Amino acid sequence: MIFKNQNEFSLYIESIKQEKSFDTYTETIEWYYENETDHEMSDIAKMLNAKIINTIQLEAESKGLLKSNTVRLF
């Protein structure tokens, strides 16, 4: 499947997430990578829009897989 831009690809990822009832975008992208494409993960990451990238970052932070960039004053 060929996508014209990041938003078109991201909408497709959204539809897979809903169709397969995945809880996270991480699961969805992993499924897409294993089942629907022969692209490298780095290429897939470049095709995602900012909304999905930010959501994946929040998912990773909530699971302790990524440190938050938030500065704490106290």
PDB file with SEQRES, HELIX, SHEET and CRYST1 records, atoms N, CA, C and O in Angstrom:
SEQRES   1 A   74  MET ILE PHE LYS ASN GLN ASN GLU PHE SER LEU TYR ILE          
SEQRES   2 A   74  GLU SER ILE LYS GLN GLU LYS SER PHE ASP THR TYR THR          
SEQRES   3 A   74  GLU THR ILE GLU TRP TYR TYR GLU ASN GLU THR ASP HIS          
SEQRES   4 A   74  GLU MET SER ASP ILE ALA LYS MET LEU ASN ALA LYS ILE          
SEQRES   5 A   74  ILE ASN THR ILE GLN LEU GLU ALA GLU SER LYS GLY LEU          
SEQRES   6 A   74  LEU LYS SER ASN THR VAL ARG LEU PHE                          
HELIX    1 AA1 GLN A    6  LYS A   20  1                                  15    
HELIX    2 AA2 TYR A   25  ASN A   35  1                                  11    
HELIX    3 AA3 MET A   41  MET A   47  1                                   7    
HELIX    4 AA4 ALA A   50  SER A   62  1                                  13    
CRYST1    1.000    1.000    1.000  90.00  90.00  90.00 P 1           1          
ATOM      1  N   MET A   1       0.842  -1.171   0.000  1.00  0.00           N  
ATOM      2  CA  MET A   1       0.000   0.000   0.000  1.00  0.00           C  
ATOM      3  C   MET A   1       0.890   1.238   0.000  1.00  0.00           C  
ATOM      4  O   MET A   1       1.884   1.293   0.725  1.00  0.00           O  
ATOM      5  N   ILE A   2       0.538   2.215  -0.802  1.00  0.00           N  
ATOM      6  CA  ILE A   2       1.317   3.441  -0.906  1.00  0.00           C  
ATOM      7  C   ILE A   2       0.522   4.591  -0.279  1.00  0.00           C  
ATOM      8  O   ILE A   2      -0.662   4.775  -0.559  1.00  0.00           O  
ATOM      9  N   PHE A   3       1.201   5.349   0.569  1.00  0.00           N  
ATOM     10  CA  PHE A   3       0.567   6.474   1.253  1.00  0.00           C  
ATOM     11  C   PHE A   3       1.146   7.774   0.719  1.00  0.00           C  
ATOM     12  O   PHE A   3       2.349   7.879   0.481  1.00  0.00           O  
ATOM     13  N   LYS A   4       0.275   8.769   0.533  1.00  0.00           N  
ATOM     14  CA  LYS A   4       0.685  10.044  -0.043  1.00  0.00           C  
ATOM     15  C   LYS A   4       1.420  10.930   0.953  1.00  0.00           C  
ATOM     16  O   LYS A   4       2.299  11.703   0.572  1.00  0.00           O  
ATOM     17  N   ASN A   5       1.062  10.819   2.231  1.00  0.00           N  
ATOM     18  CA  ASN A   5       1.681  11.679   3.233  1.00  0.00           C  
ATOM     19  C   ASN A   5       1.564  11.046   4.622  1.00  0.00           C  
ATOM     20  O   ASN A   5       0.973   9.978   4.785  1.00  0.00           O  
ATOM     21  N   GLN A   6       2.139  11.728   5.618  1.00  0.00           N  
ATOM     22  CA  GLN A   6       2.138  11.217   6.991  1.00  0.00           C  
ATOM     23  C   GLN A   6       0.727  11.059   7.543  1.00  0.00           C  
ATOM     24  O   GLN A   6       0.437  10.079   8.230  1.00  0.00           O  
ATOM     25  N   ASN A   7      -0.142  12.002   7.254  1.00  0.00           N  
ATOM     26  CA  ASN A   7      -1.490  11.931   7.800  1.00  0.00           C  
ATOM     27  C   ASN A   7      -2.277  10.760   7.221  1.00  0.00           C  
ATOM     28  O   ASN A   7      -3.036  10.111   7.941  1.00  0.00           O  
ATOM     29  N   GLU A   8      -2.108  10.487   5.955  1.00  0.00           N  
ATOM     30  CA  GLU A   8      -2.795   9.348   5.344  1.00  0.00           C  
ATOM     31  C   GLU A   8      -2.320   8.034   5.980  1.00  0.00           C  
ATOM     32  O   GLU A   8      -3.133   7.160   6.283  1.00  0.00           O  
ATOM     33  N   PHE A   9      -1.015   7.899   6.179  1.00  0.00           N  
ATOM     34  CA  PHE A   9      -0.472   6.707   6.820  1.00  0.00           C  
ATOM     35  C   PHE A   9      -0.966   6.604   8.264  1.00  0.00           C  
ATOM     36  O   PHE A   9      -1.351   5.526   8.717  1.00  0.00           O  
ATOM     37  N   SER A  10      -0.954   7.714   8.972  1.00  0.00           N  
ATOM     38  CA  SER A  10      -1.382   7.713  10.371  1.00  0.00           C  
ATOM     39  C   SER A  10      -2.857   7.364  10.513  1.00  0.00           C  
ATOM     40  O   SER A  10      -3.246   6.688  11.466  1.00  0.00           O  
ATOM     41  N   LEU A  11      -3.676   7.815   9.578  1.00  0.00           N  
ATOM     42  CA  LEU A  11      -5.092   7.429   9.590  1.00  0.00           C  
ATOM     43  C   LEU A  11      -5.240   5.928   9.374  1.00  0.00           C  
ATOM     44  O   LEU A  11      -6.118   5.295   9.962  1.00  0.00           O  
ATOM     45  N   TYR A  12      -4.391   5.366   8.542  1.00  0.00           N  
ATOM     46  CA  TYR A  12      -4.419   3.921   8.325  1.00  0.00           C  
ATOM     47  C   TYR A  12      -4.024   3.183   9.611  1.00  0.00           C  
ATOM     48  O   TYR A  12      -4.637   2.175   9.962  1.00  0.00           O  
ATOM     49  N   ILE A  13      -3.016   3.678  10.299  1.00  0.00           N  
ATOM     50  CA  ILE A  13      -2.610   3.084  11.583  1.00  0.00           C  
ATOM     51  C   ILE A  13      -3.752   3.183  12.585  1.00  0.00           C  
ATOM     52  O   ILE A  13      -4.016   2.232  13.321  1.00  0.00           O  
ATOM     53  N   GLU A  14      -4.432   4.329  12.620  1.00  0.00           N  
ATOM     54  CA  GLU A  14      -5.609   4.507  13.497  1.00  0.00           C  
ATOM     55  C   GLU A  14      -6.672   3.450  13.191  1.00  0.00           C  
ATOM     56  O   GLU A  14      -7.251   2.868  14.108  1.00  0.00           O  
ATOM     57  N   SER A  15      -6.926   3.202  11.914  1.00  0.00           N  
ATOM     58  CA  SER A  15      -7.958   2.226  11.544  1.00  0.00           C  
ATOM     59  C   SER A  15      -7.559   0.812  11.961  1.00  0.00           C  
ATOM     60  O   SER A  15      -8.415   0.031  12.378  1.00  0.00           O  
ATOM     61  N   ILE A  16      -6.285   0.475  11.857  1.00  0.00           N  
ATOM     62  CA  ILE A  16      -5.824  -0.837  12.318  1.00  0.00           C  
ATOM     63  C   ILE A  16      -6.007  -0.948  13.827  1.00  0.00           C  
ATOM     64  O   ILE A  16      -6.468  -1.976  14.324  1.00  0.00           O  
ATOM     65  N   LYS A  17      -5.650   0.100  14.551  1.00  0.00           N  
ATOM     66  CA  LYS A  17      -5.785   0.107  16.016  1.00  0.00           C  
ATOM     67  C   LYS A  17      -7.218  -0.164  16.429  1.00  0.00           C  
ATOM     68  O   LYS A  17      -7.462  -0.950  17.343  1.00  0.00           O  
ATOM     69  N   GLN A  18      -8.164   0.475  15.769  1.00  0.00           N  
ATOM     70  CA  GLN A  18      -9.573   0.271  16.093  1.00  0.00           C  
ATOM     71  C   GLN A  18     -10.056  -1.108  15.653  1.00  0.00           C  
ATOM     72  O   GLN A  18     -10.740  -1.801  16.407  1.00  0.00           O  
ATOM     73  N   GLU A  19      -9.702  -1.500  14.439  1.00  0.00           N  
ATOM     74  CA  GLU A  19     -10.149  -2.778  13.887  1.00  0.00           C  
ATOM     75  C   GLU A  19      -9.661  -3.966  14.710  1.00  0.00           C  
ATOM     76  O   GLU A  19     -10.415  -4.909  14.951  1.00  0.00           O  
ATOM     77  N   LYS A  20      -8.413  -3.922  15.135  1.00  0.00           N  
ATOM     78  CA  LYS A  20      -7.801  -5.024  15.876  1.00  0.00           C  
ATOM     79  C   LYS A  20      -7.955  -4.864  17.389  1.00  0.00           C  
ATOM     80  O   LYS A  20      -7.555  -5.745  18.150  1.00  0.00           O  
ATOM     81  N   SER A  21      -8.528  -3.755  17.823  1.00  0.00           N  
ATOM     82  CA  SER A  21      -8.748  -3.458  19.245  1.00  0.00           C  
ATOM     83  C   SER A  21      -7.455  -3.448  20.055  1.00  0.00           C  
ATOM     84  O   SER A  21      -7.417  -3.951  21.178  1.00  0.00           O  
ATOM     85  N   PHE A  22      -6.393  -2.871  19.480  1.00  0.00           N  
ATOM     86  CA  PHE A  22      -5.147  -2.731  20.213  1.00  0.00           C  
ATOM     87  C   PHE A  22      -5.302  -1.629  21.248  1.00  0.00           C  
ATOM     88  O   PHE A  22      -6.032  -0.662  21.030  1.00  0.00           O  
ATOM     89  N   ASP A  23      -4.614  -1.776  22.374  1.00  0.00           N  
ATOM     90  CA  ASP A  23      -4.661  -0.773  23.431  1.00  0.00           C  
ATOM     91  C   ASP A  23      -3.735   0.407  23.160  1.00  0.00           C  
ATOM     92  O   ASP A  23      -4.014   1.532  23.576  1.00  0.00           O  
ATOM     93  N   THR A  24      -2.639   0.147  22.466  1.00  0.00           N  
ATOM     94  CA  THR A  24      -1.642   1.192  22.262  1.00  0.00           C  
ATOM     95  C   THR A  24      -1.225   1.286  20.799  1.00  0.00           C  
ATOM     96  O   THR A  24      -1.413   0.356  20.015  1.00  0.00           O  
ATOM     97  N   TYR A  25      -0.653   2.435  20.458  1.00  0.00           N  
ATOM     98  CA  TYR A  25      -0.106   2.601  19.115  1.00  0.00           C  
ATOM     99  C   TYR A  25       1.143   1.738  18.940  1.00  0.00           C  
ATOM    100  O   TYR A  25       1.444   1.282  17.837  1.00  0.00           O  
ATOM    101  N   THR A  26       1.856   1.522  20.023  1.00  0.00           N  
ATOM    102  CA  THR A  26       3.044   0.679  19.958  1.00  0.00           C  
ATOM    103  C   THR A  26       2.676  -0.719  19.480  1.00  0.00           C  
ATOM    104  O   THR A  26       3.341  -1.271  18.603  1.00  0.00           O  
ATOM    105  N   GLU A  27       1.633  -1.290  20.046  1.00  0.00           N  
ATOM    106  CA  GLU A  27       1.153  -2.613  19.616  1.00  0.00           C  
ATOM    107  C   GLU A  27       0.720  -2.582  18.154  1.00  0.00           C  
ATOM    108  O   GLU A  27       1.011  -3.501  17.389  1.00  0.00           O  
ATOM    109  N   THR A  28       0.033  -1.531  17.782  1.00  0.00           N  
ATOM    110  CA  THR A  28      -0.483  -1.405  16.423  1.00  0.00           C  
ATOM    111  C   THR A  28       0.648  -1.342  15.404  1.00  0.00           C  
ATOM    112  O   THR A  28       0.613  -2.028  14.383  1.00  0.00           O  
ATOM    113  N   ILE A  29       1.637  -0.525  15.685  1.00  0.00           N  
ATOM    114  CA  ILE A  29       2.750  -0.380  14.754  1.00  0.00           C  
ATOM    115  C   ILE A  29       3.571  -1.659  14.694  1.00  0.00           C  
ATOM    116  O   ILE A  29       4.058  -2.041  13.630  1.00  0.00           O  
ATOM    117  N   GLU A  30       3.723  -2.315  15.825  1.00  0.00           N  
ATOM    118  CA  GLU A  30       4.437  -3.600  15.827  1.00  0.00           C  
ATOM    119  C   GLU A  30       3.694  -4.615  14.954  1.00  0.00           C  
ATOM    120  O   GLU A  30       4.323  -5.344  14.187  1.00  0.00           O  
ATOM    121  N   TRP A  31       2.363  -4.669  15.062  1.00  0.00           N  
ATOM    122  CA  TRP A  31       1.570  -5.589  14.245  1.00  0.00           C  
ATOM    123  C   TRP A  31       1.722  -5.238  12.759  1.00  0.00           C  
ATOM    124  O   TRP A  31       1.919  -6.121  11.925  1.00  0.00           O  
ATOM    125  N   TYR A  32       1.630  -3.942  12.438  1.00  0.00           N  
ATOM    126  CA  TYR A  32       1.784  -3.494  11.055  1.00  0.00           C  
ATOM    127  C   TYR A  32       3.156  -3.912  10.519  1.00  0.00           C  
ATOM    128  O   TYR A  32       3.262  -4.423   9.404  1.00  0.00           O  
ATOM    129  N   TYR A  33       4.193  -3.696  11.309  1.00  0.00           N  
ATOM    130  CA  TYR A  33       5.561  -4.035  10.906  1.00  0.00           C  
ATOM    131  C   TYR A  33       5.703  -5.535  10.641  1.00  0.00           C  
ATOM    132  O   TYR A  33       6.353  -5.933   9.674  1.00  0.00           O  
ATOM    133  N   GLU A  34       5.112  -6.351  11.473  1.00  0.00           N  
ATOM    134  CA  GLU A  34       5.246  -7.808  11.343  1.00  0.00           C  
ATOM    135  C   GLU A  34       4.339  -8.414  10.276  1.00  0.00           C  
ATOM    136  O   GLU A  34       4.651  -9.480   9.745  1.00  0.00           O  
ATOM    137  N   ASN A  35       3.226  -7.762   9.951  1.00  0.00           N  
ATOM    138  CA  ASN A  35       2.224  -8.387   9.102  1.00  0.00           C  
ATOM    139  C   ASN A  35       1.950  -7.711   7.762  1.00  0.00           C  
ATOM    140  O   ASN A  35       1.439  -8.359   6.848  1.00  0.00           O  
ATOM    141  N   GLU A  36       2.273  -6.446   7.622  1.00  0.00           N  
ATOM    142  CA  GLU A  36       1.836  -5.752   6.418  1.00  0.00           C  
ATOM    143  C   GLU A  36       2.922  -5.042   5.620  1.00  0.00           C  
ATOM    144  O   GLU A  36       2.634  -4.490   4.558  1.00  0.00           O  
ATOM    145  N   THR A  37       4.138  -5.040   6.094  1.00  0.00           N  
ATOM    146  CA  THR A  37       5.152  -4.268   5.379  1.00  0.00           C  
ATOM    147  C   THR A  37       6.506  -4.950   5.429  1.00  0.00           C  
ATOM    148  O   THR A  37       6.756  -5.813   6.270  1.00  0.00           O  
ATOM    149  N   ASP A  38       7.361  -4.554   4.525  1.00  0.00           N  
ATOM    150  CA  ASP A  38       8.749  -5.001   4.572  1.00  0.00           C  
ATOM    151  C   ASP A  38       9.687  -3.810   4.790  1.00  0.00           C  
ATOM    152  O   ASP A  38      10.903  -3.933   4.640  1.00  0.00           O  
ATOM    153  N   HIS A  39       9.112  -2.663   5.145  1.00  0.00           N  
ATOM    154  CA  HIS A  39       9.899  -1.473   5.468  1.00  0.00           C  
ATOM    155  C   HIS A  39      10.605  -1.675   6.812  1.00  0.00           C  
ATOM    156  O   HIS A  39      10.167  -2.457   7.655  1.00  0.00           O  
ATOM    157  N   GLU A  40      11.692  -0.957   6.980  1.00  0.00           N  
ATOM    158  CA  GLU A  40      12.385  -0.949   8.264  1.00  0.00           C  
ATOM    159  C   GLU A  40      11.586  -0.109   9.254  1.00  0.00           C  
ATOM    160  O   GLU A  40      10.839   0.785   8.858  1.00  0.00           O  
ATOM    161  N   MET A  41      11.747  -0.398  10.541  1.00  0.00           N  
ATOM    162  CA  MET A  41      11.023   0.336  11.575  1.00  0.00           C  
ATOM    163  C   MET A  41      11.374   1.825  11.515  1.00  0.00           C  
ATOM    164  O   MET A  41      10.509   2.664  11.765  1.00  0.00           O  
ATOM    165  N   SER A  42      12.598   2.163  11.195  1.00  0.00           N  
ATOM    166  CA  SER A  42      12.984   3.575  11.106  1.00  0.00           C  
ATOM    167  C   SER A  42      12.214   4.293   9.994  1.00  0.00           C  
ATOM    168  O   SER A  42      11.892   5.473  10.129  1.00  0.00           O  
ATOM    169  N   ASP A  43      11.920   3.593   8.902  1.00  0.00           N  
ATOM    170  CA  ASP A  43      11.126   4.186   7.823  1.00  0.00           C  
ATOM    171  C   ASP A  43       9.680   4.383   8.256  1.00  0.00           C  
ATOM    172  O   ASP A  43       9.056   5.391   7.922  1.00  0.00           O  
ATOM    173  N   ILE A  44       9.155   3.423   8.995  1.00  0.00           N  
ATOM    174  CA  ILE A  44       7.779   3.537   9.506  1.00  0.00           C  
ATOM    175  C   ILE A  44       7.680   4.730  10.447  1.00  0.00           C  
ATOM    176  O   ILE A  44       6.722   5.500  10.374  1.00  0.00           O  
ATOM    177  N   ALA A  45       8.656   4.887  11.322  1.00  0.00           N  
ATOM    178  CA  ALA A  45       8.647   5.999  12.279  1.00  0.00           C  
ATOM    179  C   ALA A  45       8.613   7.348  11.561  1.00  0.00           C  
ATOM    180  O   ALA A  45       7.958   8.278  12.031  1.00  0.00           O  
ATOM    181  N   LYS A  46       9.300   7.462  10.446  1.00  0.00           N  
ATOM    182  CA  LYS A  46       9.322   8.712   9.674  1.00  0.00           C  
ATOM    183  C   LYS A  46       7.972   9.009   9.031  1.00  0.00           C  
ATOM    184  O   LYS A  46       7.686  10.160   8.701  1.00  0.00           O  
ATOM    185  N   MET A  47       7.140   7.984   8.850  1.00  0.00           N  
ATOM    186  CA  MET A  47       5.847   8.168   8.191  1.00  0.00           C  
ATOM    187  C   MET A  47       4.743   8.557   9.171  1.00  0.00           C  
ATOM    188  O   MET A  47       3.646   8.906   8.735  1.00  0.00           O  
ATOM    189  N   LEU A  48       4.995   8.509  10.480  1.00  0.00           N  
ATOM    190  CA  LEU A  48       3.980   8.833  11.481  1.00  0.00           C  
ATOM    191  C   LEU A  48       3.835  10.332  11.659  1.00  0.00           C  
ATOM    192  O   LEU A  48       4.807  11.078  11.541  1.00  0.00           O  
ATOM    193  N   ASN A  49       2.613  10.772  11.946  1.00  0.00           N  
ATOM    194  CA  ASN A  49       2.413  12.199  12.200  1.00  0.00           C  
ATOM    195  C   ASN A  49       2.721  12.518  13.665  1.00  0.00           C  
ATOM    196  O   ASN A  49       2.918  11.612  14.476  1.00  0.00           O  
ATOM    197  N   ALA A  50       2.760  13.794  13.992  1.00  0.00           N  
ATOM    198  CA  ALA A  50       3.155  14.248  15.329  1.00  0.00           C  
ATOM    199  C   ALA A  50       2.215  13.725  16.414  1.00  0.00           C  
ATOM    200  O   ALA A  50       2.670  13.409  17.513  1.00  0.00           O  
ATOM    201  N   LYS A  51       0.932  13.628  16.133  1.00  0.00           N  
ATOM    202  CA  LYS A  51      -0.034  13.163  17.134  1.00  0.00           C  
ATOM    203  C   LYS A  51       0.309  11.745  17.602  1.00  0.00           C  
ATOM    204  O   LYS A  51       0.334  11.474  18.803  1.00  0.00           O  
ATOM    205  N   ILE A  52       0.566  10.863  16.674  1.00  0.00           N  
ATOM    206  CA  ILE A  52       0.867   9.478  17.040  1.00  0.00           C  
ATOM    207  C   ILE A  52       2.236   9.396  17.710  1.00  0.00           C  
ATOM    208  O   ILE A  52       2.403   8.645  18.670  1.00  0.00           O  
ATOM    209  N   ILE A  53       3.203  10.143  17.229  1.00  0.00           N  
ATOM    210  CA  ILE A  53       4.532  10.136  17.857  1.00  0.00           C  
ATOM    211  C   ILE A  53       4.432  10.595  19.307  1.00  0.00           C  
ATOM    212  O   ILE A  53       5.030   9.982  20.191  1.00  0.00           O  
ATOM    213  N   ASN A  54       3.682  11.666  19.561  1.00  0.00           N  
ATOM    214  CA  ASN A  54       3.512  12.159  20.930  1.00  0.00           C  
ATOM    215  C   ASN A  54       2.791  11.139  21.801  1.00  0.00           C  
ATOM    216  O   ASN A  54       3.138  10.964  22.969  1.00  0.00           O  
ATOM    217  N   THR A  55       1.803  10.473  21.248  1.00  0.00           N  
ATOM    218  CA  THR A  55       1.065   9.459  22.009  1.00  0.00           C  
ATOM    219  C   THR A  55       1.969   8.276  22.353  1.00  0.00           C  
ATOM    220  O   THR A  55       1.908   7.755  23.467  1.00  0.00           O  
ATOM    221  N   ILE A  56       2.797   7.852  21.417  1.00  0.00           N  
ATOM    222  CA  ILE A  56       3.735   6.762  21.683  1.00  0.00           C  
ATOM    223  C   ILE A  56       4.723   7.178  22.776  1.00  0.00           C  
ATOM    224  O   ILE A  56       5.070   6.373  23.641  1.00  0.00           O  
ATOM    225  N   GLN A  57       5.163   8.411  22.737  1.00  0.00           N  
ATOM    226  CA  GLN A  57       6.064   8.905  23.772  1.00  0.00           C  
ATOM    227  C   GLN A  57       5.391   8.848  25.141  1.00  0.00           C  
ATOM    228  O   GLN A  57       6.009   8.423  26.118  1.00  0.00           O  
ATOM    229  N   LEU A  58       4.132   9.273  25.218  1.00  0.00           N  
ATOM    230  CA  LEU A  58       3.404   9.209  26.491  1.00  0.00           C  
ATOM    231  C   LEU A  58       3.209   7.764  26.948  1.00  0.00           C  
ATOM    232  O   LEU A  58       3.315   7.475  28.140  1.00  0.00           O  
ATOM    233  N   GLU A  59       2.925   6.853  26.015  1.00  0.00           N  
ATOM    234  CA  GLU A  59       2.792   5.439  26.350  1.00  0.00           C  
ATOM    235  C   GLU A  59       4.086   4.922  26.967  1.00  0.00           C  
ATOM    236  O   GLU A  59       4.059   4.233  27.987  1.00  0.00           O  
ATOM    237  N   ALA A  60       5.205   5.251  26.357  1.00  0.00           N  
ATOM    238  CA  ALA A  60       6.509   4.790  26.839  1.00  0.00           C  
ATOM    239  C   ALA A  60       6.840   5.388  28.200  1.00  0.00           C  
ATOM    240  O   ALA A  60       7.367   4.693  29.070  1.00  0.00           O  
ATOM    241  N   GLU A  61       6.539   6.664  28.392  1.00  0.00           N  
ATOM    242  CA  GLU A  61       6.788   7.309  29.685  1.00  0.00           C  
ATOM    243  C   GLU A  61       5.948   6.678  30.783  1.00  0.00           C  
ATOM    244  O   GLU A  61       6.433   6.472  31.895  1.00  0.00           O  
ATOM    245  N   SER A  62       4.695   6.372  30.481  1.00  0.00           N  
ATOM    246  CA  SER A  62       3.812   5.799  31.502  1.00  0.00           C  
ATOM    247  C   SER A  62       4.235   4.394  31.913  1.00  0.00           C  
ATOM    248  O   SER A  62       3.926   3.947  33.017  1.00  0.00           O  
ATOM    249  N   LYS A  63       4.939   3.700  31.029  1.00  0.00           N  
ATOM    250  CA  LYS A  63       5.424   2.354  31.337  1.00  0.00           C  
ATOM    251  C   LYS A  63       6.861   2.371  31.848  1.00  0.00           C  
ATOM    252  O   LYS A  63       7.449   1.316  32.086  1.00  0.00           O  
ATOM    253  N   GLY A  64       7.426   3.560  32.016  1.00  0.00           N  
ATOM    254  CA  GLY A  64       8.781   3.678  32.516  1.00  0.00           C  
ATOM    255  C   GLY A  64       9.847   3.308  31.500  1.00  0.00           C  
ATOM    256  O   GLY A  64      10.988   3.036  31.872  1.00  0.00           O  
ATOM    257  N   LEU A  65       9.490   3.295  30.222  1.00  0.00           N  
ATOM    258  CA  LEU A  65      10.444   2.944  29.180  1.00  0.00           C  
ATOM    259  C   LEU A  65      11.189   4.155  28.648  1.00  0.00           C  
ATOM    260  O   LEU A  65      12.183   4.020  27.933  1.00  0.00           O  
ATOM    261  N   LEU A  66      10.704   5.338  28.999  1.00  0.00           N  
ATOM    262  CA  LEU A  66      11.286   6.581  28.515  1.00  0.00           C  
ATOM    263  C   LEU A  66      11.140   7.616  29.604  1.00  0.00           C  
ATOM    264  O   LEU A  66      10.068   7.745  30.195  1.00  0.00           O  
ATOM    265  N   LYS A  67      12.195   8.356  29.879  1.00  0.00           N  
ATOM    266  CA  LYS A  67      12.121   9.407  30.883  1.00  0.00           C  
ATOM    267  C   LYS A  67      11.408  10.612  30.323  1.00  0.00           C  
ATOM    268  O   LYS A  67      11.576  10.959  29.154  1.00  0.00           O  
ATOM    269  N   SER A  68      10.626  11.238  31.144  1.00  0.00           N  
ATOM    270  CA  SER A  68       9.889  12.434  30.757  1.00  0.00           C  
ATOM    271  C   SER A  68      10.841  13.615  30.613  1.00  0.00           C  
ATOM    272  O   SER A  68      11.832  13.717  31.336  1.00  0.00           O  
ATOM    273  N   ASN A  69      10.533  14.494  29.684  1.00  0.00           N  
ATOM    274  CA  ASN A  69      11.329  15.708  29.496  1.00  0.00           C  
ATOM    275  C   ASN A  69      10.829  16.852  30.378  1.00  0.00           C  
ATOM    276  O   ASN A  69      11.285  17.987  30.241  1.00  0.00           O  
ATOM    277  N   THR A  70       9.913  16.562  31.263  1.00  0.00           N  
ATOM    278  CA  THR A  70       9.322  17.577  32.121  1.00  0.00           C  
ATOM    279  C   THR A  70      10.315  18.001  33.197  1.00  0.00           C  
ATOM    280  O   THR A  70      10.951  17.157  33.827  1.00  0.00           O  
ATOM    281  N   VAL A  71      10.444  19.282  33.403  1.00  0.00           N  
ATOM    282  CA  VAL A  71      11.318  19.824  34.422  1.00  0.00           C  
ATOM    283  C   VAL A  71      10.498  20.029  35.688  1.00  0.00           C  
ATOM    284  O   VAL A  71       9.437  20.653  35.654  1.00  0.00           O  
ATOM    285  N   ARG A  72      10.986  19.509  36.789  1.00  0.00           N  
ATOM    286  CA  ARG A  72      10.294  19.666  38.072  1.00  0.00           C  
ATOM    287  C   ARG A  72      11.035  20.699  38.909  1.00  0.00           C  
ATOM    288  O   ARG A  72      12.249  20.609  39.087  1.00  0.00           O  
ATOM    289  N   LEU A  73      10.305  21.671  39.417  1.00  0.00           N  
ATOM    290  CA  LEU A  73      10.925  22.734  40.207  1.00  0.00           C  
ATOM    291  C   LEU A  73      11.065  22.364  41.674  1.00  0.00           C  
ATOM    292  O   LEU A  73      11.987  22.835  42.340  1.00  0.00           O  
ATOM    293  N   PHE A  74      10.168  21.529  42.190  1.00  0.00           N  
ATOM    294  CA  PHE A  74      10.209  21.167  43.613  1.00  0.00           C  
ATOM    295  C   PHE A  74      10.117  19.693  43.801  1.00  0.00           C  
ATOM    296  O   PHE A  74      10.137  19.213  44.934  1.00  0.00           O  
TER     297      PHE A  74                                                      
END                                                                             
